[in-house]
Amino acid sequence: MLFRHAYAGYTVCAPSRTALFTGRHSGQYKKANLSGTSLPPGQAITTSELLHNAGYKTALVGKSAPLTSPIQQGFDYFIGQVDQSFCHNMYPKSIDYGLGRGNVPLALNDQNPRSRDDCMANPDNYNYTVDITQTHSIKWLKETVEQQGGDPFFLYMSFTVPHAGGWGDPPSNPEQGAPVPTDGQYGNEPWPNVEKDHAGVIVYLDNYVGEIMATLREL
């Protein structure tokens, strides 16, 4: 099913995803006792719970906010980040898996100094969360189709880009730009770094969406 005339539920990220997961219009959050930024288990029936209960195999990869416990809110599989403030650092020292928090260490980010110059000069020396989201999503897709054949599945990929971010651990290093391993075709443009990085991150994400669509066609 392809939605060609869909629109975001809000102007910023977490409230928009709250609309997606609850079916509520953002203007009705207060009436429904929803904060728009945090949704703990039991506060609302989520889209993922509906699909899970209907027999779908479900996975969330990436940024989970507003869901505070994806595994308890309709997802069979989760790897990513629950705390959305941590997502602004796209080179963290650890991410979350299952019901745990910070239980997947990212050794490269812990070993090497992180800055725009360092991460762009030697991208293979770092763990970029956007790459992690892509890798685990494609792996889950292939394994699920192999195991389940034609049974329905729901993969919710929540990339951390395009979004303002930084290279250090919050809250000491707030947003400093748009972290990306390469500016690609925009690297030599006479623009401020923040503009080159933003353009680069859009293309980076667009290529990954293309890979996902190609994987679905292949399967």
Number of C-alpha atoms within 10 A of each C-alpha: 3 5 6 6 5 7 8 12 19 17 8 9 17 22 23 20 21 26 22 17 19 18 14 17 15 19 11 11 16 10 8 13 10 19 14 20 16 17 21 15 15 9 13 17 14 21 16 26 20 14 17 20 10 10 12 19 21 22 25 26 24 26 25 25 25 24 23 19 19 26 21 15 22 23 22 16 17 24 25 28 25 24 18 19 14 21 27 27 26 25 28 27 19 20 23 19 19 17 14 13 15 15 12 14 13 18 14 17 21 15 11 12 13 20 14 18 10 15 23 17 12 11 14 11 17 23 21 21 25 22 16 16 21 21 13 18 22 16 10 18 19 15 12 18 16 11 10 11 10 9 11 15 17 16 18 17 18 19 20 22 20 18 18 18 23 24 24 22 18 15 11 7 13 17 17 15 19 25 29 28 23 19 22 15 11 17 14 9 11 9 11 8 16 14 16 22 24 21 19 23 23 15 17 20 19 12 12 16 14 11 14 16 12 11 13 13 8 8 11
